[in-house]
């Protein structure tokens, strides 16, 4: 069953020839009759952070939501083309979207902890996915996720406290811990620091660099400095004359920011358009 294969087949990567974990081919998304993005072809490499940048309305978040079938939850959204995760077409009718979201986790713009304790927030995905863990195993899983999210030392003495008692930056790291607890392969982040102060933003960025060797990380950001600081590769999107989002450039972040091939990329990075 393909849903089960998604969960268990982590090695080897079978898509493309560059270690790509996710490959997008001729991807397009329309809401009703209006296309939001079109003709997207892109590979996301394992153990790398890829930033998706571009002006508002160019389809960055739409693209991100395609990668774990979150667009399924949007009325009138129609996805065309292919999205492969380790060689499996995640839009195949036999694939369970819940299984997809287990291995391809997502962290949203604003922290969204559940109205429960810190511990139960992290344990939530483990319980929902029916993992058979005894009390000690559950505690170890939660602790490991909080350590990976660089939050353990700050909350270890108050795991029963409400998640809403945490600061905004801590709540976002808690949401990352919640995603990490179910052992995903890919982590999607949609503007994860947009509502955070500079200190909390720096902690999130440092965290991403610390964990990137164990995950494939894809981050949408409007912050050019953030993209330059944290990402290994950058994809640049831009709306065409019909306001349809297009991928105009992709490559190593250093090259994109120092020697872009497309004039529109240079203008966007320099602030002349956006």
C-alpha positions in Angstrom: 0.0 0.0 0.0 1.5 3.4 -1.0 0.4 5.1 2.2 2.5 2.6 4.2 5.4 2.9 1.8 5.5 6.6 2.4 6.0 6.0 6.1 8.6 3.3 5.9 10.7 3.9 2.7 13.2 6.6 3.8 16.2 5.1 1.9 17.3 5.2 -0.8 16.1 8.4 -2.5 14.8 7.3 -5.8 13.9 10.6 -7.5 16.3 12.3 -9.9 20.1 12.1 -9.6 20.9 14.8 -7.0 19.6 13.3 -3.8 16.3 15.0 -4.2 13.7 14.0 -1.6 10.9 16.0 -3.2 10.6 16.6 -6.9 8.0 18.9 -8.5 7.1 18.5 -12.2 5.0 20.8 -14.2 3.1 21.9 -11.1 0.2 24.2 -11.4 -2.5 25.3 -8.9 -5.8 27.0 -9.7 -8.5 28.3 -7.4 -11.6 27.9 -9.5 -10.6 29.1 -12.9 -7.8 31.4 -11.8 -4.3 30.0 -11.8 -2.1 30.9 -8.8 1.1 29.2 -10.0 2.1 27.4 -13.2 4.9 25.4 -14.8 6.8 24.9 -11.6 9.7 22.4 -11.9 11.9 22.0 -8.8 13.9 19.6 -6.7 14.5 19.8 -3.0 17.6 18.1 -1.8 18.1 16.0 1.3 19.8 17.6 4.3 19.5 21.0 2.8 17.5 24.2 3.6 15.8 25.7 0.6 14.3 29.2 0.8 11.4 30.2 -1.4 11.4 34.0 -1.9 9.5 36.5 -4.0 7.0 39.4 -3.7 3.6 39.0 -2.1 1.1 37.2 -4.3 3.6 35.2 -6.3 2.4 31.8 -5.0 5.1 30.9 -2.5 2.7 29.6 0.2 0.6 27.9 -2.5 3.7 26.0 -3.7 4.6 25.1 -0.1 1.1 23.8 0.6 1.3 21.5 -2.4 4.2 19.6 -1.0 2.1 17.9 1.8 -1.3 18.2 0.2 -2.5 21.1 2.5 -4.2 22.5 -0.6 -6.7 19.6 -0.3 -8.3 21.6 2.5 -8.9 24.7 0.4 -12.3 24.8 -1.4 -12.0 25.0 -5.3 -8.2 24.4 -5.2 -7.1 22.2 -8.1 -3.5 20.8 -8.3 -2.2 19.8 -11.7 1.2 18.2 -12.4 3.2 15.9 -10.2 4.8 16.1 -6.7 7.0 13.1 -5.9 8.2 12.2 -2.5 11.0 9.6 -2.7 9.6 8.4 -6.0 6.0 8.2 -4.9 3.4 10.5 -6.5 1.8 12.0 -3.3 -1.4 12.9 -5.3 -2.0 9.3 -6.4 -5.5 8.3 -5.4 -4.1 5.4 -3.3 -2.0 7.7 -1.1 -3.4 8.8 2.2 -2.8 12.6 2.7 -2.6 12.0 6.5 0.4 9.7 5.9 1.9 12.4 3.6 1.6 15.0 6.4 3.2 12.7 8.9 6.5 12.5 6.9 6.2 16.0 5.5 5.4 18.2 8.5 4.4 21.9 8.5 5.0 24.9 10.7 2.8 27.9 10.0 3.3 31.7 10.1 2.0 32.3 13.6 2.5 29.9 16.5 -0.6 27.7 16.9 -0.2 25.6 20.0 -3.2 23.6 21.1 -5.1 24.5 24.2 -3.4 21.9 26.3 -0.1 21.4 28.3 3.3 21.8 26.8 3.8 18.0 27.1 0.5 17.2 25.5 1.2 19.5 22.6 4.3 17.6 21.7 2.7 14.2 22.3 -0.4 15.0 20.3 0.9 13.8 16.9 2.2 10.6 18.5 -1.2 9.8 20.0 -3.2 10.8 16.9 -1.0 8.5 14.7 -1.7 5.6 17.0 1.9 5.0 18.1 2.0 2.3 20.7 4.2 3.8 23.4 4.3 3.2 27.1 4.6 6.1 29.5 8.4 6.0 29.6 8.7 5.8 25.8 6.3 8.7 25.4 8.3 10.8 27.9 11.5 10.1 26.0 9.9 11.0 22.6 8.6 14.3 24.0 11.9 15.1 25.6 13.9 14.3 22.5 11.6 16.6 20.3 12.0 19.4 22.8 15.7 19.0 22.9 15.9 19.1 19.1 13.7 22.2 19.1 16.1 23.9 21.6 13.3 24.2 24.1 13.9 21.5 26.7 16.0 23.5 29.1 13.4 26.3 29.2 10.4 24.1 29.9 11.6 20.8 31.5 10.4 21.9 34.9 6.9 23.0 33.8 5.8 20.4 31.2 2.3 20.4 32.7 1.9 24.2 32.2 -0.4 25.5 29.4 1.3 26.0 26.1 -0.2 29.5 26.0 2.0 30.4 29.0 5.0 30.4 26.7 6.3 33.4 24.9 5.7 33.8 21.1 9.1 32.5 20.2 8.8 29.6 22.6 5.4 28.7 21.2 6.8 28.6 17.7 9.7 26.3 18.9 7.0 24.2 20.6 5.2 23.9 17.3 8.5 22.8 15.7 8.9 20.2 18.5 5.4 19.0 17.8 6.3 18.5 14.1 9.6 16.8 15.0 8.0 14.4 17.5 6.5 12.2 14.8 9.8 11.8 13.0 9.2 13.6 9.7 11.5 13.4 6.8 10.7 16.9 5.5 9.8 20.1 7.4 7.9 22.9 5.7 7.9 26.4 7.3 5.7 29.2 6.1 7.1 32.5 7.3 7.8 31.0 10.7 9.3 34.1 12.3 7.1 36.8 10.8 5.4 37.6 14.1 8.6 37.1 16.3 11.1 39.6 17.8 14.7 39.6 16.6 16.0 37.5 19.5 13.3 34.8 18.9 13.9 34.9 15.2 17.6 34.3 15.7 16.9 31.3 17.9 14.6 29.8 15.2 17.3 30.4 12.6 20.0 28.8 14.7 17.7 25.8 15.4 17.1 25.3 11.6 20.8 25.2 11.0 21.3 22.7 13.8 18.7 20.2 12.6 19.1 20.6 8.9 21.5 17.6 8.6 18.7 15.3 9.7 15.9 16.8 7.7 15.0 18.3 4.3 13.8 21.9 5.2 11.8 24.2 3.0 11.1 27.7 4.2 9.0 30.5 2.7 10.2 33.9 3.8 9.9 37.6 2.8 13.1 38.3 4.8 16.0 38.5 2.3 18.5 38.5 5.1 16.9 35.4 6.7 17.1 33.6 3.3 20.7 34.5 2.9 21.6 33.4 6.5 19.8 30.1 6.8 19.4 28.5 3.4 21.7 26.4 1.2 19.5 26.9 -1.9 17.0 29.6 -3.0 14.1 29.5 -5.3 12.8 32.8 -6.6 9.2 33.2 -7.7 7.7 36.2 -9.5 4.2 36.9 -10.9 3.8 37.2 -14.6 1.7 39.8 -16.4 -1.4 37.7 -15.6 -0.4 37.6 -11.9 0.4 33.9 -12.1 3.3 32.8 -10.0 6.3 31.5 -11.9 9.7 30.1 -10.8 12.2 32.4 -12.4 15.4 31.2 -10.8 16.9 28.5 -8.6 20.4 27.8 -7.3 22.8 27.9 -4.4 21.9 30.8 -2.2 25.3 32.4 -2.4 25.0 32.6 -6.2 21.4 33.8 -6.2 22.3 36.7 -3.9 25.7 37.6 -5.4 25.3 36.8 -9.0 21.7 36.3 -10.0 21.0 35.3 -13.6 17.6 37.0 -13.9 17.4 40.8 -13.7 14.1 40.5 -11.8 15.9 38.5 -9.1 18.5 41.3 -8.7 15.8 43.9 -8.6 13.8 42.0 -6.0 16.8 41.3 -3.7 17.9 44.9 -4.0 14.5 46.2 -3.1 13.7 47.8 -6.4 10.6 45.6 -6.9 8.5 43.8 -4.4 
